[in-house]
Amino acid sequence: MDEYEKYLAACEEIKGENSLLLAEFGRQMQSEGLAPKTIAKHLSNMTFYLNHFLLYEAPLKAQQGVEKVDEFLGNWFIPKALWASKTAIRDYIAVLGRFYTFLHAKGLVSTAALRDLKAEIKRNRQEWLDAPGRFEEPNIDF
């Protein structure tokens, strides 16, 4: 098996794990009384984050994504996703915090990692929200 085939096999295994996590995450949001439309949007956003962004360069598990949020919202999302907007970024900020809190409760993310994520969200939120407008400026080099 060559390196690319190993990468693809690892990605497929991780996608299977992600599917189970997302199903459980969806059930939790449902038990919390979130609207079906909100749950569907959150699951769609997390599927994109887990199965596209985290697998883009190397097969990373959901737990490892807790340290990649700034890279995603600060650099990757806007040029890769045509639907990138302030609203989409707000949605991602909400669901990423919720999802990693869920993983923390399952014992898959440490208290320190969750605390760091929440601090990073607080620190970089406005910069991430301002990024779509800056990306359209021709003199800005991301």
C-alpha positions in Angstrom: 0.0 0.0 0.0 1.5 3.3 -1.0 1.4 6.5 1.1 -1.6 7.9 -0.7 -3.6 4.7 -0.2 -2.7 4.8 3.5 -3.9 8.3 3.7 -7.2 7.5 2.1 -7.7 4.4 4.3 -6.9 6.5 7.4 -9.4 9.2 6.2 -12.1 6.6 5.7 -11.6 5.2 9.2 -11.7 8.7 10.7 -14.9 9.5 8.8 -16.5 6.5 10.3 -15.5 7.6 13.8 -16.8 11.1 13.0 -20.1 9.7 11.8 -20.6 8.1 15.2 -19.6 11.2 17.1 -21.8 13.4 15.0 -24.8 11.2 15.5 -24.3 11.3 19.3 -23.7 15.1 19.1 -27.0 15.4 17.2 -28.9 13.4 19.8 -27.4 15.6 22.6 -28.5 18.8 20.8 -32.0 17.3 20.3 -32.2 16.5 24.0 -31.2 20.1 24.8 -34.2 21.3 22.8 -32.4 22.9 19.9 -34.6 23.4 16.8 -34.2 20.7 14.1 -33.0 23.4 11.6 -30.3 24.5 14.0 -29.2 20.9 14.6 -29.0 20.2 10.9 -26.9 23.4 10.3 -24.6 22.5 13.2 -24.1 18.9 12.0 -23.5 20.1 8.4 -20.9 22.6 9.6 -19.2 20.0 11.8 -19.2 17.5 9.0 -17.3 20.0 6.8 -14.9 20.9 9.6 -14.2 17.2 10.5 -14.3 15.5 7.2 -12.9 18.2 4.9 -10.7 20.6 6.9 -9.2 18.1 9.4 -8.5 15.6 6.6 -7.2 18.1 4.0 -3.5 17.8 4.6 -3.3 14.9 7.0 -5.8 12.5 8.6 -6.6 14.3 11.9 -9.1 12.9 14.4 -11.9 15.1 15.8 -10.1 15.5 19.1 -7.0 16.9 17.4 -9.2 19.6 15.8 -9.6 21.4 19.1 -6.1 23.0 18.4 -6.9 23.9 14.7 -9.8 26.3 15.1 -7.7 29.4 14.5 -6.1 27.9 11.4 -9.6 27.0 10.1 -11.4 30.3 10.7 -8.3 32.5 10.4 -6.8 31.1 7.2 -8.5 28.1 5.6 -12.3 28.7 5.6 -12.6 31.9 3.7 -10.6 31.0 0.6 -11.9 27.4 0.5 -15.6 27.9 1.1 -17.7 30.0 -1.3 -20.3 30.5 1.4 -17.9 32.1 3.9 -19.5 35.1 5.5 -19.8 36.8 8.9 -22.9 34.7 9.5 -21.2 31.5 8.6 -18.2 32.3 10.8 -20.6 33.1 13.7 -22.3 29.7 13.1 -18.9 27.9 13.2 -17.8 29.7 16.4 -21.0 28.6 18.1 -20.9 25.0 16.9 -17.1 24.5 17.4 -17.4 25.6 21.0 -20.4 23.4 21.6 -18.8 20.4 19.8 -15.6 20.5 21.8 -17.5 21.0 25.0 -19.4 17.8 24.0 -16.0 16.0 23.4 -14.7 17.2 26.8 -17.8 15.8 28.5 -17.0 12.4 26.8 -13.4 12.6 28.1 -12.0 13.0 24.6 -10.7 16.6 25.1 -8.8 17.8 28.1 -10.0 20.6 30.4 -6.9 22.6 29.4 -7.5 22.2 25.7 -11.2 23.2 26.0 -10.1 26.2 28.2 -7.5 27.2 25.5 -10.1 26.9 22.7 -12.6 29.1 24.6 -9.8 31.7 25.2 -8.8 31.5 21.5 -12.4 32.1 20.4 -12.7 35.1 22.7 -9.4 36.5 21.6 -9.8 36.0 17.8 -13.6 36.3 17.4 -13.6 39.8 16.0 -10.6 39.2 13.7 -12.3 36.1 12.2 -15.6 38.1 11.7 -13.7 40.9 10.0 -11.8 38.5 7.7 -14.4 38.1 4.9 -14.4 41.8 4.2 -10.6 42.0 4.2 -10.3 39.0 1.9 -12.1 40.9 -0.8 -9.6 43.7 -0.7 -7.0 43.2 -3.5 -4.1 44.6 -1.5 -4.4 42.0 1.3 -2.2 39.0 1.2 -3.5 36.2 3.4 
